[in-house]
Amino acid sequence: MAARLVVKVTSADIGARITTRRRVPEGFRDAVGILESWDDGVLKVRKRDGTLVEISEESLVAAKAVPAAPPRPGRK
């Protein structure tokens, strides 16, 4: 049974943690982070390492809101 890819995020999810999969020339890329903005067809996702990923909404093949990341061992 194949997985069904669905984009379930909207601009109402700004501020939420999301996971995305987008089509790139090499295949697919994933990004998980906080959706900071969604303007003019471009999503801006801030990853845990602080980098900002800009994603064209036309390239999205799947996306959804996800729970906050669990605490990392040894960190408070």
PDB file of N, CA, C, O and CB in Angstrom:
ATOM      1  N   MET A   1       0.850  -1.178   0.000  1.00  0.00           N
ATOM      2  CA  MET A   1       0.000   0.000   0.000  1.00  0.00           C
ATOM      3  C   MET A   1       0.892   1.236   0.000  1.00  0.00           C
ATOM      4  O   MET A   1       1.763   1.361   0.861  1.00  0.00           O
ATOM      5  CB  MET A   1      -0.965   0.001   1.225  1.00  0.00           C
ATOM      6  N   ALA A   2       0.700   2.127  -0.921  1.00  0.00           N
ATOM      7  CA  ALA A   2       1.511   3.337  -1.038  1.00  0.00           C
ATOM      8  C   ALA A   2       0.999   4.417  -0.096  1.00  0.00           C
ATOM      9  O   ALA A   2      -0.200   4.517   0.164  1.00  0.00           O
ATOM     10  CB  ALA A   2       1.512   3.851  -2.485  1.00  0.00           C
ATOM     11  N   ALA A   3       1.923   5.219   0.408  1.00  0.00           N
ATOM     12  CA  ALA A   3       1.548   6.345   1.266  1.00  0.00           C
ATOM     13  C   ALA A   3       0.904   7.437   0.420  1.00  0.00           C
ATOM     14  O   ALA A   3       1.259   7.630  -0.743  1.00  0.00           O
ATOM     15  CB  ALA A   3       2.786   6.901   2.028  1.00  0.00           C
ATOM     16  N   ARG A   4      -0.029   8.134   1.009  1.00  0.00           N
ATOM     17  CA  ARG A   4      -0.699   9.224   0.322  1.00  0.00           C
ATOM     18  C   ARG A   4      -0.084  10.546   0.755  1.00  0.00           C
ATOM     19  O   ARG A   4      -0.105  10.886   1.937  1.00  0.00           O
ATOM     20  CB  ARG A   4      -2.218   9.206   0.604  1.00  0.00           C
ATOM     21  N   LEU A   5       0.457  11.281  -0.188  1.00  0.00           N
ATOM     22  CA  LEU A   5       1.093  12.553   0.124  1.00  0.00           C
ATOM     23  C   LEU A   5       0.060  13.671   0.046  1.00  0.00           C
ATOM     24  O   LEU A   5      -0.624  13.833  -0.965  1.00  0.00           O
ATOM     25  CB  LEU A   5       2.274  12.831  -0.836  1.00  0.00           C
ATOM     26  N   VAL A   6      -0.045  14.443   1.134  1.00  0.00           N
ATOM     27  CA  VAL A   6      -1.055  15.496   1.216  1.00  0.00           C
ATOM     28  C   VAL A   6      -0.425  16.733   1.855  1.00  0.00           C
ATOM     29  O   VAL A   6       0.348  16.623   2.807  1.00  0.00           O
ATOM     30  CB  VAL A   6      -2.303  15.019   2.031  1.00  0.00           C
ATOM     31  N   VAL A   7      -0.753  17.887   1.335  1.00  0.00           N
ATOM     32  CA  VAL A   7      -0.336  19.144   1.941  1.00  0.00           C
ATOM     33  C   VAL A   7      -1.458  19.588   2.872  1.00  0.00           C
ATOM     34  O   VAL A   7      -2.539  19.965   2.420  1.00  0.00           O
ATOM     35  CB  VAL A   7      -0.018  20.241   0.851  1.00  0.00           C
ATOM     36  N   LYS A   8      -1.190  19.541   4.189  1.00  0.00           N
ATOM     37  CA  LYS A   8      -2.206  19.876   5.182  1.00  0.00           C
ATOM     38  C   LYS A   8      -1.851  21.123   5.977  1.00  0.00           C
ATOM     39  O   LYS A   8      -2.374  21.306   7.077  1.00  0.00           O
ATOM     40  CB  LYS A   8      -2.409  18.715   6.125  1.00  0.00           C
ATOM     41  N   VAL A   9      -0.991  21.981   5.467  1.00  0.00           N
ATOM     42  CA  VAL A   9      -0.670  23.227   6.164  1.00  0.00           C
ATOM     43  C   VAL A   9      -1.260  24.400   5.391  1.00  0.00           C
ATOM     44  O   VAL A   9      -1.414  24.354   4.170  1.00  0.00           O
ATOM     45  CB  VAL A   9       0.868  23.395   6.330  1.00  0.00           C
ATOM     46  N   THR A  10      -1.583  25.446   6.135  1.00  0.00           N
ATOM     47  CA  THR A  10      -2.083  26.686   5.545  1.00  0.00           C
ATOM     48  C   THR A  10      -1.377  27.842   6.239  1.00  0.00           C
ATOM     49  O   THR A  10      -0.583  27.631   7.156  1.00  0.00           O
ATOM     50  CB  THR A  10      -3.648  26.805   5.682  1.00  0.00           C
ATOM     51  N   SER A  11      -1.661  29.035   5.812  1.00  0.00           N
ATOM     52  CA  SER A  11      -1.061  30.203   6.463  1.00  0.00           C
ATOM     53  C   SER A  11      -1.526  30.315   7.918  1.00  0.00           C
ATOM     54  O   SER A  11      -0.894  31.014   8.711  1.00  0.00           O
ATOM     55  CB  SER A  11      -1.417  31.492   5.691  1.00  0.00           C
ATOM     56  N   ALA A  12      -2.610  29.643   8.278  1.00  0.00           N
ATOM     57  CA  ALA A  12      -3.070  29.635   9.672  1.00  0.00           C
ATOM     58  C   ALA A  12      -2.096  28.881  10.578  1.00  0.00           C
ATOM     59  O   ALA A  12      -2.171  29.011  11.800  1.00  0.00           O
ATOM     60  CB  ALA A  12      -4.466  29.004   9.768  1.00  0.00           C
ATOM     61  N   ASP A  13      -1.185  28.097  10.001  1.00  0.00           N
ATOM     62  CA  ASP A  13      -0.209  27.332  10.779  1.00  0.00           C
ATOM     63  C   ASP A  13       1.071  28.106  11.070  1.00  0.00           C
ATOM     64  O   ASP A  13       2.012  27.541  11.627  1.00  0.00           O
ATOM     65  CB  ASP A  13       0.134  26.064  10.052  1.00  0.00           C
ATOM     66  N   ILE A  14       1.129  29.378  10.710  1.00  0.00           N
ATOM     67  CA  ILE A  14       2.313  30.184  11.019  1.00  0.00           C
ATOM     68  C   ILE A  14       2.533  30.156  12.528  1.00  0.00           C
ATOM     69  O   ILE A  14       1.611  30.389  13.309  1.00  0.00           O
ATOM     70  CB  ILE A  14       2.153  31.659  10.500  1.00  0.00           C
ATOM     71  N   GLY A  15       3.770  29.864  12.920  1.00  0.00           N
ATOM     72  CA  GLY A  15       4.125  29.734  14.333  1.00  0.00           C
ATOM     73  C   GLY A  15       4.142  28.296  14.809  1.00  0.00           C
ATOM     74  O   GLY A  15       4.649  28.007  15.893  1.00  0.00           O
ATOM     75  N   ALA A  16       3.590  27.384  14.007  1.00  0.00           N
ATOM     76  CA  ALA A  16       3.555  25.969  14.371  1.00  0.00           C
ATOM     77  C   ALA A  16       4.777  25.242  13.810  1.00  0.00           C
ATOM     78  O   ALA A  16       5.401  25.697  12.851  1.00  0.00           O
ATOM     79  CB  ALA A  16       2.257  25.310  13.858  1.00  0.00           C
ATOM     80  N   ARG A  17       5.105  24.112  14.421  1.00  0.00           N
ATOM     81  CA  ARG A  17       6.170  23.250  13.903  1.00  0.00           C
ATOM     82  C   ARG A  17       5.554  22.390  12.798  1.00  0.00           C
ATOM     83  O   ARG A  17       4.510  21.768  12.989  1.00  0.00           O
ATOM     84  CB  ARG A  17       6.811  22.355  15.049  1.00  0.00           C
ATOM     85  N   ILE A  18       6.217  22.366  11.643  1.00  0.00           N
ATOM     86  CA  ILE A  18       5.702  21.601  10.510  1.00  0.00           C
ATOM     87  C   ILE A  18       6.799  20.719   9.928  1.00  0.00           C
ATOM     88  O   ILE A  18       7.987  20.939  10.164  1.00  0.00           O
ATOM     89  CB  ILE A  18       5.140  22.542   9.427  1.00  0.00           C
ATOM     90  N   THR A  19       6.380  19.730   9.174  1.00  0.00           N
ATOM     91  CA  THR A  19       7.291  18.931   8.379  1.00  0.00           C
ATOM     92  C   THR A  19       6.858  19.072   6.927  1.00  0.00           C
ATOM     93  O   THR A  19       5.665  19.086   6.621  1.00  0.00           O
ATOM     94  CB  THR A  19       7.302  17.429   8.840  1.00  0.00           C
ATOM     95  N   THR A  20       7.841  19.175   6.036  1.00  0.00           N
ATOM     96  CA  THR A  20       7.534  19.363   4.618  1.00  0.00           C
ATOM     97  C   THR A  20       8.348  18.404   3.761  1.00  0.00           C
ATOM     98  O   THR A  20       9.435  17.976   4.149  1.00  0.00           O
ATOM     99  CB  THR A  20       7.806  20.815   4.193  1.00  0.00           C
ATOM    100  N   ARG A  21       7.823  18.082   2.624  1.00  0.00           N
ATOM    101  CA  ARG A  21       8.568  17.368   1.577  1.00  0.00           C
ATOM    102  C   ARG A  21       8.311  18.126   0.296  1.00  0.00           C
ATOM    103  O   ARG A  21       7.167  18.404  -0.065  1.00  0.00           O
ATOM    104  CB  ARG A  21       8.135  15.840   1.451  1.00  0.00           C
ATOM    105  N   ARG A  22       9.415  18.463  -0.398  1.00  0.00           N
ATOM    106  CA  ARG A  22       9.272  19.227  -1.639  1.00  0.00           C
ATOM    107  C   ARG A  22      10.092  18.583  -2.736  1.00  0.00           C
ATOM    108  O   ARG A  22      11.080  17.894  -2.481  1.00  0.00           O
ATOM    109  CB  ARG A  22       9.702  20.692  -1.439  1.00  0.00           C
ATOM    110  N   ARG A  23       9.661  18.822  -3.956  1.00  0.00           N
ATOM    111  CA  ARG A  23      10.363  18.298  -5.133  1.00  0.00           C
ATOM    112  C   ARG A  23      11.485  19.256  -5.504  1.00  0.00           C
ATOM    113  O   ARG A  23      11.273  20.465  -5.603  1.00  0.00           O
ATOM    114  CB  ARG A  23       9.383  18.101  -6.335  1.00  0.00           C
ATOM    115  N   VAL A  24      12.682  18.710  -5.707  1.00  0.00           N
ATOM    116  CA  VAL A  24      13.855  19.464  -6.163  1.00  0.00           C
ATOM    117  C   VAL A  24      14.423  18.713  -7.362  1.00  0.00           C
ATOM    118  O   VAL A  24      14.050  17.561  -7.583  1.00  0.00           O
ATOM    119  CB  VAL A  24      14.941  19.628  -5.011  1.00  0.00           C
ATOM    120  N   PRO A  25      15.315  19.325  -8.144  1.00  0.00           N
ATOM    121  CA  PRO A  25      15.846  18.641  -9.335  1.00  0.00           C
ATOM    122  C   PRO A  25      16.464  17.269  -9.033  1.00  0.00           C
ATOM    123  O   PRO A  25      16.408  16.365  -9.867  1.00  0.00           O
ATOM    124  CB  PRO A  25      16.884  19.517  -9.996  1.00  0.00           C
ATOM    125  N   GLU A  26      17.052  17.116  -7.844  1.00  0.00           N
ATOM    126  CA  GLU A  26      17.688  15.846  -7.495  1.00  0.00           C
ATOM    127  C   GLU A  26      16.703  14.800  -6.976  1.00  0.00           C
ATOM    128  O   GLU A  26      17.087  13.646  -6.783  1.00  0.00           O
ATOM    129  CB  GLU A  26      18.752  16.083  -6.460  1.00  0.00           C
ATOM    130  N   GLY A  27      15.460  15.171  -6.750  1.00  0.00           N
ATOM    131  CA  GLY A  27      14.462  14.249  -6.198  1.00  0.00           C
ATOM    132  C   GLY A  27      13.564  14.972  -5.220  1.00  0.00           C
ATOM    133  O   GLY A  27      12.715  15.770  -5.616  1.00  0.00           O
ATOM    134  N   PHE A  28      13.753  14.688  -3.924  1.00  0.00           N
ATOM    135  CA  PHE A  28      12.939  15.299  -2.880  1.00  0.00           C
ATOM    136  C   PHE A  28      13.836  15.775  -1.741  1.00  0.00           C
ATOM    137  O   PHE A  28      14.919  15.231  -1.527  1.00  0.00           O
ATOM    138  CB  PHE A  28      11.876  14.304  -2.359  1.00  0.00           C
ATOM    139  N   ARG A  29      13.379  16.793  -1.013  1.00  0.00           N
ATOM    140  CA  ARG A  29      14.061  17.283   0.191  1.00  0.00           C
ATOM    141  C   ARG A  29      13.008  17.472   1.262  1.00  0.00           C
ATOM    142  O   ARG A  29      11.868  17.844   0.980  1.00  0.00           O
ATOM    143  CB  ARG A  29      14.844  18.625  -0.080  1.00  0.00           C
ATOM    144  N   ASP A  30      13.405  17.211   2.488  1.00  0.00           N
ATOM    145  CA  ASP A  30      12.525  17.385   3.636  1.00  0.00           C
ATOM    146  C   ASP A  30      13.039  18.526   4.502  1.00  0.00           C
ATOM    147  O   ASP A  30      14.242  18.786   4.550  1.00  0.00           O
ATOM    148  CB  ASP A  30      12.423  16.079   4.458  1.00  0.00           C
ATOM    149  N   ALA A  31      12.133  19.197   5.178  1.00  0.00           N
ATOM    150  CA  ALA A  31      12.495  20.221   6.161  1.00  0.00           C
ATOM    151  C   ALA A  31      11.482  20.168   7.291  1.00  0.00           C
ATOM    152  O   ALA A  31      10.275  20.088   7.064  1.00  0.00           O
ATOM    153  CB  ALA A  31      12.544  21.649   5.515  1.00  0.00           C
ATOM    154  N   VAL A  32      11.998  20.216   8.513  1.00  0.00           N
ATOM    155  CA  VAL A  32      11.160  20.254   9.709  1.00  0.00           C
ATOM    156  C   VAL A  32      11.556  21.494  10.495  1.00  0.00           C
ATOM    157  O   VAL A  32      12.740  21.737  10.727  1.00  0.00           O
ATOM    158  CB  VAL A  32      11.316  18.946  10.579  1.00  0.00           C
ATOM    159  N   GLY A  33      10.571  22.271  10.900  1.00  0.00           N
ATOM    160  CA  GLY A  33      10.861  23.454  11.693  1.00  0.00           C
ATOM    161  C   GLY A  33       9.617  24.293  11.901  1.00  0.00           C
ATOM    162  O   GLY A  33       8.497  23.850  11.647  1.00  0.00           O
ATOM    163  N   ILE A  34       9.833  25.508  12.366  1.00  0.00           N
ATOM    164  CA  ILE A  34       8.735  26.433  12.653  1.00  0.00           C
ATOM    165  C   ILE A  34       8.398  27.220  11.392  1.00  0.00           C
ATOM    166  O   ILE A  34       9.271  27.835  10.780  1.00  0.00           O
ATOM    167  CB  ILE A  34       9.105  27.396  13.820  1.00  0.00           C
ATOM    168  N   LEU A  35       7.125  27.193  11.011  1.00  0.00           N
ATOM    169  CA  LEU A  35       6.669  27.984   9.867  1.00  0.00           C
ATOM    170  C   LEU A  35       6.631  29.445  10.290  1.00  0.00           C
ATOM    171  O   LEU A  35       5.756  29.851  11.055  1.00  0.00           O
ATOM    172  CB  LEU A  35       5.259  27.505   9.360  1.00  0.00           C
ATOM    173  N   GLU A  36       7.586  30.241   9.793  1.00  0.00           N
ATOM    174  CA  GLU A  36       7.677  31.647  10.190  1.00  0.00           C
ATOM    175  C   GLU A  36       6.802  32.562   9.347  1.00  0.00           C
ATOM    176  O   GLU A  36       6.251  33.538   9.856  1.00  0.00           O
ATOM    177  CB  GLU A  36       9.105  32.108  10.104  1.00  0.00           C
ATOM    178  N   SER A  37       6.671  32.254   8.066  1.00  0.00           N
ATOM    179  CA  SER A  37       5.808  33.090   7.219  1.00  0.00           C
ATOM    180  C   SER A  37       5.420  32.308   5.973  1.00  0.00           C
ATOM    181  O   SER A  37       6.013  31.284   5.633  1.00  0.00           O
ATOM    182  CB  SER A  37       6.520  34.423   6.830  1.00  0.00           C
ATOM    183  N   TRP A  38       4.388  32.840   5.301  1.00  0.00           N
ATOM    184  CA  TRP A  38       3.914  32.266   4.041  1.00  0.00           C
ATOM    185  C   TRP A  38       3.389  33.435   3.218  1.00  0.00           C
ATOM    186  O   TRP A  38       2.223  33.815   3.326  1.00  0.00           O
ATOM    187  CB  TRP A  38       2.795  31.151   4.269  1.00  0.00           C
ATOM    188  N   ASP A  39       4.270  33.998   2.392  1.00  0.00           N
ATOM    189  CA  ASP A  39       3.915  35.173   1.600  1.00  0.00           C
ATOM    190  C   ASP A  39       4.246  34.944   0.135  1.00  0.00           C
ATOM    191  O   ASP A  39       5.283  34.371  -0.197  1.00  0.00           O
ATOM    192  CB  ASP A  39       4.643  36.420   2.122  1.00  0.00           C
ATOM    193  N   ASP A  40       3.356  35.397  -0.735  1.00  0.00           N
ATOM    194  CA  ASP A  40       3.584  35.340  -2.186  1.00  0.00           C
ATOM    195  C   ASP A  40       4.016  33.955  -2.661  1.00  0.00           C
ATOM    196  O   ASP A  40       4.879  33.832  -3.530  1.00  0.00           O
ATOM    197  CB  ASP A  40       4.636  36.359  -2.582  1.00  0.00           C
ATOM    198  N   GLY A  41       3.412  32.914  -2.086  1.00  0.00           N
ATOM    199  CA  GLY A  41       3.695  31.549  -2.526  1.00  0.00           C
ATOM    200  C   GLY A  41       4.991  30.960  -2.007  1.00  0.00           C
ATOM    201  O   GLY A  41       5.441  29.928  -2.503  1.00  0.00           O
ATOM    202  N   VAL A  42       5.607  31.604  -1.007  1.00  0.00           N
ATOM    203  CA  VAL A  42       6.864  31.096  -0.442  1.00  0.00           C
ATOM    204  C   VAL A  42       6.707  30.895   1.066  1.00  0.00           C
ATOM    205  O   VAL A  42       6.347  31.819   1.796  1.00  0.00           O
ATOM    206  CB  VAL A  42       8.043  32.073  -0.742  1.00  0.00           C
ATOM    207  N   LEU A  43       6.983  29.669   1.517  1.00  0.00           N
ATOM    208  CA  LEU A  43       6.978  29.354   2.941  1.00  0.00           C
ATOM    209  C   LEU A  43       8.387  29.558   3.466  1.00  0.00           C
ATOM    210  O   LEU A  43       9.358  29.219   2.790  1.00  0.00           O
ATOM    211  CB  LEU A  43       6.479  27.894   3.208  1.00  0.00           C
ATOM    212  N   LYS A  44       8.506  30.111   4.671  1.00  0.00           N
ATOM    213  CA  LYS A  44       9.804  30.240   5.328  1.00  0.00           C
ATOM    214  C   LYS A  44       9.747  29.409   6.599  1.00  0.00           C
ATOM    215  O   LYS A  44       8.942  29.661   7.495  1.00  0.00           O
ATOM    216  CB  LYS A  44      10.158  31.745   5.638  1.00  0.00           C
ATOM    217  N   VAL A  45      10.634  28.397   6.655  1.00  0.00           N
ATOM    218  CA  VAL A  45      10.660  27.453   7.760  1.00  0.00           C
ATOM    219  C   VAL A  45      12.002  27.572   8.477  1.00  0.00           C
ATOM    220  O   VAL A  45      13.055  27.419   7.859  1.00  0.00           O
ATOM    221  CB  VAL A  45      10.419  25.999   7.262  1.00  0.00           C
ATOM    222  N   ARG A  46      11.962  27.843   9.779  1.00  0.00           N
ATOM    223  CA  ARG A  46      13.174  27.949  10.595  1.00  0.00           C
ATOM    224  C   ARG A  46      13.464  26.583  11.209  1.00  0.00           C
ATOM    225  O   ARG A  46      12.702  26.083  12.036  1.00  0.00           O
ATOM    226  CB  ARG A  46      13.018  29.043  11.711  1.00  0.00           C
ATOM    227  N   LYS A  47      14.590  25.984  10.784  1.00  0.00           N
ATOM    228  CA  LYS A  47      14.985  24.672  11.296  1.00  0.00           C
ATOM    229  C   LYS A  47      15.604  24.792  12.687  1.00  0.00           C
ATOM    230  O   LYS A  47      15.945  25.887  13.134  1.00  0.00           O
ATOM    231  CB  LYS A  47      15.974  23.996  10.334  1.00  0.00           C
ATOM    232  N   ARG A  48      15.741  23.661  13.359  1.00  0.00           N
ATOM    233  CA  ARG A  48      16.272  23.632  14.719  1.00  0.00           C
ATOM    234  C   ARG A  48      17.672  24.236  14.805  1.00  0.00           C
ATOM    235  O   ARG A  48      18.024  24.838  15.819  1.00  0.00           O
ATOM    236  CB  ARG A  48      16.298  22.206  15.235  1.00  0.00           C
ATOM    237  N   ASP A  49      18.471  24.081  13.748  1.00  0.00           N
ATOM    238  CA  ASP A  49      19.834  24.627  13.762  1.00  0.00           C
ATOM    239  C   ASP A  49      19.869  26.124  13.466  1.00  0.00           C
ATOM    240  O   ASP A  49      20.945  26.720  13.412  1.00  0.00           O
ATOM    241  CB  ASP A  49      20.696  23.892  12.752  1.00  0.00           C
ATOM    242  N   GLY A  50      18.698  26.736  13.274  1.00  0.00           N
ATOM    243  CA  GLY A  50      18.608  28.170  13.052  1.00  0.00           C
ATOM    244  C   GLY A  50      18.559  28.592  11.591  1.00  0.00           C
ATOM    245  O   GLY A  50      18.284  29.755  11.297  1.00  0.00           O
ATOM    246  N   THR A  51      18.822  27.669  10.671  1.00  0.00           N
ATOM    247  CA  THR A  51      18.777  28.041   9.260  1.00  0.00           C
ATOM    248  C   THR A  51      17.334  28.267   8.821  1.00  0.00           C
ATOM    249  O   THR A  51      16.399  27.643   9.323  1.00  0.00           O
ATOM    250  CB  THR A  51      19.441  26.955   8.390  1.00  0.00           C
ATOM    251  N   LEU A  52      17.189  29.179   7.867  1.00  0.00           N
ATOM    252  CA  LEU A  52      15.873  29.497   7.321  1.00  0.00           C
ATOM    253  C   LEU A  52      15.775  28.893   5.925  1.00  0.00           C
ATOM    254  O   LEU A  52      16.599  29.180   5.058  1.00  0.00           O
ATOM    255  CB  LEU A  52      15.630  31.044   7.284  1.00  0.00           C
ATOM    256  N   VAL A  53      14.776  28.066   5.717  1.00  0.00           N
ATOM    257  CA  VAL A  53      14.559  27.415   4.431  1.00  0.00           C
ATOM    258  C   VAL A  53      13.387  28.094   3.744  1.00  0.00           C
ATOM    259  O   VAL A  53      12.316  28.235   4.334  1.00  0.00           O
ATOM    260  CB  VAL A  53      14.299  25.886   4.603  1.00  0.00           C
ATOM    261  N   GLU A  54      13.580  28.514   2.505  1.00  0.00           N
ATOM    262  CA  GLU A  54      12.496  29.095   1.721  1.00  0.00           C
ATOM    263  C   GLU A  54      11.999  28.044   0.748  1.00  0.00           C
ATOM    264  O   GLU A  54      12.778  27.473  -0.016  1.00  0.00           O
ATOM    265  CB  GLU A  54      12.958  30.381   0.969  1.00  0.00           C
ATOM    266  N   ILE A  55      10.698  27.792   0.779  1.00  0.00           N
ATOM    267  CA  ILE A  55      10.100  26.720  -0.010  1.00  0.00           C
ATOM    268  C   ILE A  55       8.972  27.291  -0.861  1.00  0.00           C
ATOM    269  O   ILE A  55       8.042  27.903  -0.335  1.00  0.00           O
ATOM    270  CB  ILE A  55       9.576  25.581   0.905  1.00  0.00           C
ATOM    271  N   SER A  56       9.050  27.097  -2.156  1.00  0.00           N
ATOM    272  CA  SER A  56       7.964  27.497  -3.036  1.00  0.00           C
ATOM    273  C   SER A  56       6.786  26.558  -2.796  1.00  0.00           C
ATOM    274  O   SER A  56       6.947  25.338  -2.803  1.00  0.00           O
ATOM    275  CB  SER A  56       8.410  27.475  -4.533  1.00  0.00           C
ATOM    276  N   GLU A  57       5.603  27.129  -2.585  1.00  0.00           N
ATOM    277  CA  GLU A  57       4.447  26.259  -2.326  1.00  0.00           C
ATOM    278  C   GLU A  57       4.156  25.353  -3.524  1.00  0.00           C
ATOM    279  O   GLU A  57       3.563  24.287  -3.355  1.00  0.00           O
ATOM    280  CB  GLU A  57       3.204  27.107  -1.993  1.00  0.00           C
ATOM    281  N   GLU A  58       4.557  25.754  -4.715  1.00  0.00           N
ATOM    282  CA  GLU A  58       4.355  24.909  -5.898  1.00  0.00           C
ATOM    283  C   GLU A  58       5.199  23.641  -5.849  1.00  0.00           C
ATOM    284  O   GLU A  58       4.848  22.643  -6.478  1.00  0.00           O
ATOM    285  CB  GLU A  58       4.682  25.692  -7.161  1.00  0.00           C
ATOM    286  N   SER A  59       6.319  23.666  -5.104  1.00  0.00           N
ATOM    287  CA  SER A  59       7.190  22.497  -5.025  1.00  0.00           C
ATOM    288  C   SER A  59       6.766  21.510  -3.944  1.00  0.00           C
ATOM    289  O   SER A  59       7.277  20.391  -3.898  1.00  0.00           O
ATOM    290  CB  SER A  59       8.604  22.934  -4.776  1.00  0.00           C
ATOM    291  N   LEU A  60       5.825  21.914  -3.059  1.00  0.00           N
ATOM    292  CA  LEU A  60       5.396  21.034  -1.972  1.00  0.00           C
ATOM    293  C   LEU A  60       4.654  19.815  -2.511  1.00  0.00           C
ATOM    294  O   LEU A  60       3.785  19.933  -3.374  1.00  0.00           O
ATOM    295  CB  LEU A  60       4.504  21.798  -0.987  1.00  0.00           C
ATOM    296  N   VAL A  61       5.008  18.652  -1.992  1.00  0.00           N
ATOM    297  CA  VAL A  61       4.247  17.447  -2.304  1.00  0.00           C
ATOM    298  C   VAL A  61       3.575  16.898  -1.046  1.00  0.00           C
ATOM    299  O   VAL A  61       2.613  16.135  -1.133  1.00  0.00           O
ATOM    300  CB  VAL A  61       5.160  16.380  -2.932  1.00  0.00           C
ATOM    301  N   ALA A  62       4.091  17.294   0.138  1.00  0.00           N
ATOM    302  CA  ALA A  62       3.480  16.881   1.405  1.00  0.00           C
ATOM    303  C   ALA A  62       3.898  17.859   2.487  1.00  0.00           C
ATOM    304  O   ALA A  62       5.015  18.375   2.472  1.00  0.00           O
ATOM    305  CB  ALA A  62       3.890  15.425   1.788  1.00  0.00           C
ATOM    306  N   ALA A  63       2.998  18.112   3.424  1.00  0.00           N
ATOM    307  CA  ALA A  63       3.305  18.973   4.564  1.00  0.00           C
ATOM    308  C   ALA A  63       2.207  18.805   5.601  1.00  0.00           C
ATOM    309  O   ALA A  63       1.039  18.600   5.269  1.00  0.00           O
ATOM    310  CB  ALA A  63       3.441  20.467   4.129  1.00  0.00           C
ATOM    311  N   LYS A  64       2.609  18.898   6.878  1.00  0.00           N
ATOM    312  CA  LYS A  64       1.621  18.840   7.952  1.00  0.00           C
ATOM    313  C   LYS A  64       2.224  19.424   9.218  1.00  0.00           C
ATOM    314  O   LYS A  64       3.444  19.484   9.369  1.00  0.00           O
ATOM    315  CB  LYS A  64       1.141  17.386   8.194  1.00  0.00           C
ATOM    316  N   ALA A  65       1.355  19.853  10.126  1.00  0.00           N
ATOM    317  CA  ALA A  65       1.790  20.316  11.439  1.00  0.00           C
ATOM    318  C   ALA A  65       2.141  19.089  12.269  1.00  0.00           C
ATOM    319  O   ALA A  65       1.491  18.049  12.164  1.00  0.00           O
ATOM    320  CB  ALA A  65       0.684  21.184  12.141  1.00  0.00           C
ATOM    321  N   VAL A  66       3.183  19.223  13.101  1.00  0.00           N
ATOM    322  CA  VAL A  66       3.629  18.126  13.958  1.00  0.00           C
ATOM    323  C   VAL A  66       3.832  18.661  15.375  1.00  0.00           C
ATOM    324  O   VAL A  66       4.008  19.864  15.569  1.00  0.00           O
ATOM    325  CB  VAL A  66       4.946  17.480  13.411  1.00  0.00           C
ATOM    326  N   PRO A  67       3.806  17.757  16.372  1.00  0.00           N
ATOM    327  CA  PRO A  67       4.019  18.204  17.751  1.00  0.00           C
ATOM    328  C   PRO A  67       5.414  18.783  17.949  1.00  0.00           C
ATOM    329  O   PRO A  67       6.316  18.554  17.144  1.00  0.00           O
ATOM    330  CB  PRO A  67       3.799  17.049  18.720  1.00  0.00           C
ATOM    331  N   ALA A  68       5.574  19.533  19.028  1.00  0.00           N
ATOM    332  CA  ALA A  68       6.886  20.079  19.381  1.00  0.00           C
ATOM    333  C   ALA A  68       7.882  18.937  19.537  1.00  0.00           C
ATOM    334  O   ALA A  68       7.517  17.830  19.933  1.00  0.00           O
ATOM    335  CB  ALA A  68       6.808  20.921  20.686  1.00  0.00           C
ATOM    336  N   ALA A  69       9.128  19.214  19.225  1.00  0.00           N
ATOM    337  CA  ALA A  69      10.179  18.193  19.356  1.00  0.00           C
ATOM    338  C   ALA A  69      10.358  17.841  20.835  1.00  0.00           C
ATOM    339  O   ALA A  69      10.276  18.713  21.700  1.00  0.00           O
ATOM    340  CB  ALA A  69      11.532  18.695  18.740  1.00  0.00           C
ATOM    341  N   PRO A  70      10.603  16.561  21.117  1.00  0.00           N
ATOM    342  CA  PRO A  70      10.859  16.188  22.509  1.00  0.00           C
ATOM    343  C   PRO A  70      12.190  16.769  22.975  1.00  0.00           C
ATOM    344  O   PRO A  70      13.068  17.025  22.152  1.00  0.00           O
ATOM    345  CB  PRO A  70      10.857  14.652  22.672  1.00  0.00           C
ATOM    346  N   PRO A  71      12.353  16.979  24.267  1.00  0.00           N
ATOM    347  CA  PRO A  71      13.617  17.517  24.751  1.00  0.00           C
ATOM    348  C   PRO A  71      14.770  16.576  24.423  1.00  0.00           C
ATOM    349  O   PRO A  71      14.628  15.354  24.475  1.00  0.00           O
ATOM    350  CB  PRO A  71      13.549  17.764  26.259  1.00  0.00           C
ATOM    351  N   ARG A  72      15.900  17.160  24.086  1.00  0.00           N
ATOM    352  CA  ARG A  72      17.076  16.352  23.769  1.00  0.00           C
ATOM    353  C   ARG A  72      17.767  15.962  25.078  1.00  0.00           C
ATOM    354  O   ARG A  72      17.859  16.781  25.993  1.00  0.00           O
ATOM    355  CB  ARG A  72      18.059  17.128  22.823  1.00  0.00           C
ATOM    356  N   PRO A  73      18.249  14.734  25.174  1.00  0.00           N
ATOM    357  CA  PRO A  73      18.930  14.288  26.397  1.00  0.00           C
ATOM    358  C   PRO A  73      20.097  15.216  26.737  1.00  0.00           C
ATOM    359  O   PRO A  73      20.851  15.633  25.858  1.00  0.00           O
ATOM    360  CB  PRO A  73      19.435  12.836  26.236  1.00  0.00           C
ATOM    361  N   GLY A  74      20.232  15.530  28.028  1.00  0.00           N
ATOM    362  CA  GLY A  74      21.327  16.359  28.477  1.00  0.00           C
ATOM    363  C   GLY A  74      21.105  17.839  28.316  1.00  0.00           C
ATOM    364  O   GLY A  74      21.986  18.632  28.647  1.00  0.00           O
ATOM    365  N   ARG A  75      19.939  18.239  27.810  1.00  0.00           N
ATOM    366  CA  ARG A  75      19.638  19.672  27.631  1.00  0.00           C
ATOM    367  C   ARG A  75      18.431  20.045  28.470  1.00  0.00           C
ATOM    368  O   ARG A  75      17.529  19.236  28.688  1.00  0.00           O
ATOM    369  CB  ARG A  75      19.380  20.011  26.134  1.00  0.00           C
ATOM    370  N   LYS A  76      18.431  21.264  28.927  1.00  0.00           N
ATOM    371  CA  LYS A  76      17.300  21.729  29.753  1.00  0.00           C
ATOM    372  C   LYS A  76      16.496  22.756  29.019  1.00  0.00           C
ATOM    373  O   LYS A  76      15.508  23.262  29.551  1.00  0.00           O
ATOM    374  CB  LYS A  76      17.784  22.308  31.079  1.00  0.00           C
TER     375      LYS A  76
END
